[in-house]
Amino acid sequence: MGEIIHQGDIFRYQRKFQKIVAERKDLFAQLLQGNFENKVTFEVPVSGLAFWTRFNVSFSLTSLQEKAKGKGLLLPSNCLYQNRTVTALRLGFAHLDEKDMCDAVSLLHEAYQETVGAR
C-alpha cells in the first residue's frame, strides 16, 4: 500500500474518478431536465453521488415504484420520500455508464407518465 501511495497511483485514480463523476453528474442533470422538463425540481449535488429529485405534483410513489419495476427499473423503498407536501426520490447516478443512465431516466419517465396519467 505504501508503494502505491509513494508512486502516486492513488492520486491519479482519485483525479480520474472525480472527472468521471463530474461528467456523469452533468449528463444525469441534462437527462432529468430533458425528460422531465418542468415536472421535477432538483439541484446538482456539490458533493455526493445522488440527486434529490422532487416532483411538482403529488402522486403515489409506491405506484411509480411498481410501474418502474415492471419495466425492469428498481427504485428501492429507501430512496422514496413522501409526505403531505413532498413527493421525492433520491436518485443515484455514479454507478451508471452513459447508456444505462439514459435507459434508466427514460424508463423512470415512462413509469412516471403511466402513474400520473392513471390518476
Backbone bond lengths (Angstrom), bond angles and torsions (degrees), N, CA, C in turn:
res aa  C-N    CA-C-N  psi(-1)  N-CA   C-N-CA  omega(-1)  CA-C   N-CA-C  phi
1 M - - - 1.446 - - 1.527 109.79 -
2 G 1.311 115.81 -42.19 1.453 120.27 178.87 1.514 112.09 -60.00
3 E 1.322 116.65 -37.87 1.468 121.47 179.09 1.527 110.83 -64.70
4 I 1.337 116.48 -41.40 1.470 121.01 179.04 1.532 110.20 -63.06
5 I 1.319 115.93 -43.24 1.462 119.91 178.50 1.523 109.99 -65.03
6 H 1.326 116.27 -45.98 1.459 121.17 -178.73 1.531 111.75 -59.58
7 Q 1.311 117.15 -39.51 1.466 120.83 -178.80 1.529 112.46 -77.16
8 G 1.302 117.46 -10.81 1.459 120.61 177.86 1.519 114.69 85.29
9 D 1.322 117.33 9.13 1.465 120.42 -178.73 1.523 112.23 -60.91
10 I 1.315 116.58 -41.61 1.465 119.50 -178.05 1.528 110.55 -61.57
11 F 1.318 116.88 -40.64 1.464 119.81 -179.24 1.528 111.02 -68.62
12 R 1.321 117.14 -35.64 1.478 119.82 176.10 1.525 110.35 -65.70
13 Y 1.334 117.05 -43.88 1.466 120.46 177.43 1.521 111.02 -62.61
14 Q 1.323 116.20 -39.55 1.464 119.94 179.81 1.528 111.12 -63.68
15 R 1.335 117.77 -45.19 1.465 120.58 178.38 1.526 111.22 -63.02
16 K 1.334 116.70 -41.23 1.458 120.90 179.04 1.532 109.99 -63.60
17 F 1.324 116.59 -44.06 1.456 121.25 179.64 1.528 110.74 -62.26
18 Q 1.332 117.39 -43.94 1.459 120.78 -179.62 1.525 111.32 -62.71
19 K 1.313 117.25 -38.43 1.465 121.09 178.50 1.529 110.32 -65.93
20 I 1.322 117.00 -44.81 1.468 121.14 179.63 1.523 110.58 -62.67
21 V 1.327 117.00 -44.92 1.472 120.62 -179.83 1.529 110.18 -62.31
22 A 1.318 118.29 -42.13 1.469 121.25 179.45 1.526 110.86 -62.44
23 E 1.336 117.39 -42.03 1.464 120.73 178.62 1.522 110.90 -64.64
24 R 1.327 116.44 -43.44 1.471 120.53 -179.84 1.524 111.01 -66.93
25 K 1.309 116.77 -37.90 1.470 120.93 178.61 1.527 110.47 -62.05
26 D 1.328 116.58 -45.35 1.463 120.89 178.86 1.524 111.30 -62.95
27 L 1.321 116.46 -44.60 1.465 120.50 179.60 1.521 110.65 -62.63
28 F 1.333 116.74 -43.79 1.464 120.01 -178.46 1.528 110.38 -62.08
29 A 1.319 117.05 -41.47 1.465 120.71 177.63 1.526 110.70 -61.74
30 Q 1.325 117.05 -42.87 1.466 120.95 178.32 1.523 111.06 -62.94
31 L 1.328 117.10 -41.50 1.463 120.94 -179.82 1.524 111.64 -66.30
32 L 1.323 117.05 -43.28 1.465 119.46 177.18 1.520 110.73 -61.14
33 Q 1.325 116.28 -46.95 1.463 120.74 -179.33 1.527 110.57 -63.00
34 G 1.322 116.88 -44.07 1.460 121.14 -177.84 1.515 113.76 -67.13
35 N 1.322 116.92 -38.01 1.466 120.57 -178.01 1.520 112.74 -83.88
36 F 1.327 117.02 -38.00 1.459 119.82 -172.85 1.523 113.82 -104.58
37 E 1.332 118.16 -13.44 1.458 123.66 179.24 1.522 111.72 44.71
38 N 1.318 118.12 -112.82 1.463 120.85 -177.38 1.533 113.17 -95.89
39 K 1.310 117.68 16.35 1.469 121.44 -178.31 1.523 112.78 -87.34
40 V 1.343 116.95 -16.64 1.463 121.40 178.78 1.523 109.99 -135.54
41 T 1.319 114.81 159.22 1.458 120.93 169.43 1.517 107.88 -124.61
42 F 1.309 115.44 144.95 1.460 121.01 178.90 1.517 108.44 -159.68
43 E 1.299 114.65 160.04 1.451 120.72 172.05 1.518 107.21 -120.99
44 V 1.307 115.82 138.74 1.456 119.93 176.97 1.529 107.38 -66.26
45 P 1.329 118.13 124.31 1.462 119.64 -177.21 1.530 111.73 -66.26
46 V 1.305 115.75 135.64 1.463 120.64 176.82 1.523 108.91 -69.80
47 S 1.304 115.67 -45.09 1.457 121.44 173.55 1.526 106.59 -133.35
48 G 1.273 117.34 168.74 1.454 119.97 -177.12 1.514 110.97 96.88
49 L 1.310 114.58 168.05 1.454 120.89 -172.34 1.518 112.53 -122.16
50 A 1.343 116.73 26.63 1.460 120.16 179.79 1.525 110.38 -149.16
51 F 1.315 114.95 151.59 1.467 122.65 176.33 1.524 108.61 -101.00
52 W 1.314 117.24 136.45 1.447 122.84 169.85 1.524 104.88 -90.51
53 T 1.329 115.83 107.90 1.461 122.27 -172.64 1.523 109.15 -110.36
54 R 1.321 115.58 118.58 1.458 121.79 -175.45 1.528 109.73 -109.04
55 F 1.320 116.24 126.70 1.463 121.50 178.77 1.526 109.70 -81.01
56 N 1.317 116.12 145.43 1.461 121.58 -177.15 1.523 113.18 -84.54
57 V 1.327 117.35 -9.66 1.466 121.62 174.17 1.524 107.78 -125.33
58 S 1.315 114.75 154.08 1.458 120.16 178.97 1.527 109.83 -91.23
59 F 1.313 116.31 135.47 1.462 122.77 176.66 1.524 107.44 -158.49
60 S 1.296 117.81 173.95 1.460 121.89 -177.57 1.527 111.02 -78.41
61 L 1.325 116.00 115.63 1.461 119.58 176.28 1.526 111.03 -69.91
62 T 1.318 116.89 -26.25 1.468 119.83 176.30 1.524 109.98 -64.98
63 S 1.319 117.01 -40.34 1.465 120.81 176.22 1.527 110.73 -64.41
64 L 1.322 116.44 -42.59 1.463 120.49 176.77 1.527 110.01 -60.31
65 Q 1.310 116.66 -44.02 1.460 122.01 179.71 1.536 110.82 -59.74
66 E 1.325 117.39 -42.68 1.469 121.65 179.95 1.528 111.49 -67.19
67 K 1.318 116.27 -44.19 1.467 119.64 179.70 1.534 110.91 -65.75
68 A 1.321 116.74 -39.56 1.467 120.70 177.38 1.528 110.47 -64.01
69 K 1.314 116.60 -41.74 1.468 120.80 179.25 1.519 110.63 -61.21
70 G 1.318 116.75 -39.22 1.458 121.27 177.31 1.522 113.11 -62.73
71 K 1.315 115.86 -22.82 1.470 121.25 178.62 1.534 111.93 -95.38
72 G 1.334 115.92 -0.69 1.456 119.95 179.61 1.520 114.21 92.11
73 L 1.328 117.26 13.70 1.464 122.08 -179.86 1.522 109.17 -110.08
74 L 1.312 117.02 120.01 1.458 121.86 -178.82 1.523 110.01 -90.24
75 L 1.322 115.87 124.75 1.463 122.94 172.19 1.526 106.47 -115.24
76 P 1.319 118.11 96.86 1.466 120.51 -177.96 1.528 111.83 -58.81
77 S 1.307 116.64 143.14 1.464 121.41 -178.58 1.521 112.62 -58.09
78 N 1.333 116.93 -32.69 1.462 118.55 -179.15 1.532 112.71 -73.53
79 C 1.335 117.87 -3.69 1.475 122.11 176.91 1.525 111.75 -100.92
80 L 1.334 117.33 -0.80 1.460 122.16 179.72 1.526 108.76 -98.50
81 Y 1.316 116.75 138.22 1.458 120.41 175.00 1.518 108.81 -139.22
82 Q 1.338 114.69 125.08 1.457 118.63 -179.43 1.517 110.15 -148.56
83 N 1.325 115.18 135.05 1.454 122.12 169.09 1.527 107.25 -140.95
84 R 1.302 118.91 -162.12 1.470 120.43 -176.30 1.524 113.25 -64.15
85 T 1.307 117.21 -29.60 1.468 119.62 -174.41 1.526 114.24 -114.56
86 V 1.331 118.17 -12.70 1.460 121.12 -174.77 1.529 110.66 -126.17
87 T 1.326 114.92 131.54 1.462 122.84 171.82 1.528 105.01 -127.14
88 A 1.341 116.23 109.31 1.469 118.67 -170.83 1.524 111.88 -146.60
89 L 1.316 114.11 160.51 1.471 122.78 177.04 1.515 109.53 -130.20
90 R 1.299 115.94 147.32 1.458 122.17 168.93 1.523 105.30 -100.28
91 L 1.323 116.12 112.79 1.461 121.29 -174.39 1.521 110.65 -112.35
92 G 1.333 115.91 112.55 1.453 121.37 176.53 1.523 110.21 -78.42
93 F 1.320 116.39 148.00 1.462 120.46 -176.60 1.525 113.42 -131.64
94 A 1.304 118.15 -25.05 1.470 121.22 -167.34 1.526 113.63 -67.60
95 H 1.311 117.86 -26.02 1.466 120.66 -178.02 1.531 112.75 -82.33
96 L 1.326 117.30 -6.58 1.457 121.44 -175.96 1.526 111.79 -99.91
97 D 1.327 116.11 139.21 1.460 118.68 171.53 1.527 108.04 -83.26
98 E 1.318 117.38 178.46 1.462 121.30 -173.27 1.528 112.60 -58.89
99 K 1.321 117.82 -46.60 1.464 121.49 -178.61 1.522 111.12 -63.73
100 D 1.343 116.19 -47.46 1.463 119.71 -179.39 1.526 111.38 -63.56
101 M 1.326 116.26 -36.32 1.452 120.70 178.41 1.532 110.51 -64.48
102 C 1.317 116.64 -46.37 1.471 121.05 178.08 1.517 110.72 -59.94
103 D 1.327 116.45 -45.64 1.460 121.10 179.82 1.527 111.23 -62.64
104 A 1.330 116.79 -45.01 1.467 120.65 -177.01 1.527 111.53 -63.75
105 V 1.317 117.70 -45.13 1.469 120.28 -179.05 1.524 110.21 -67.57
106 S 1.323 116.86 -37.69 1.459 120.39 177.59 1.531 110.99 -64.06
107 L 1.325 116.96 -44.76 1.470 120.99 178.37 1.527 110.91 -64.79
108 L 1.319 116.88 -39.43 1.461 120.22 177.44 1.526 110.22 -62.32
109 H 1.307 117.05 -41.88 1.463 120.47 179.07 1.528 111.15 -64.85
110 E 1.328 117.19 -42.22 1.470 120.31 177.23 1.528 110.50 -60.41
111 A 1.331 117.06 -45.15 1.467 120.91 179.54 1.529 110.23 -63.95
112 Y 1.315 116.89 -39.05 1.465 121.56 177.40 1.528 110.55 -61.60
113 Q 1.331 116.27 -48.29 1.469 120.71 -179.83 1.535 110.61 -58.55
114 E 1.318 116.56 -44.03 1.461 120.15 178.70 1.519 112.03 -64.83
115 T 1.318 116.78 -39.29 1.465 121.25 -178.41 1.518 111.40 -69.79
116 V 1.301 117.33 -48.98 1.462 121.20 -178.27 1.521 110.60 -70.66
117 G 1.326 117.15 -36.75 1.460 121.45 177.63 1.513 112.68 -67.50
118 A 1.345 117.13 -24.53 1.462 121.99 -177.93 1.516 112.38 -81.95
119 R 1.345 117.15 -8.82 1.467 118.98 -178.22 1.497 112.28 -72.31
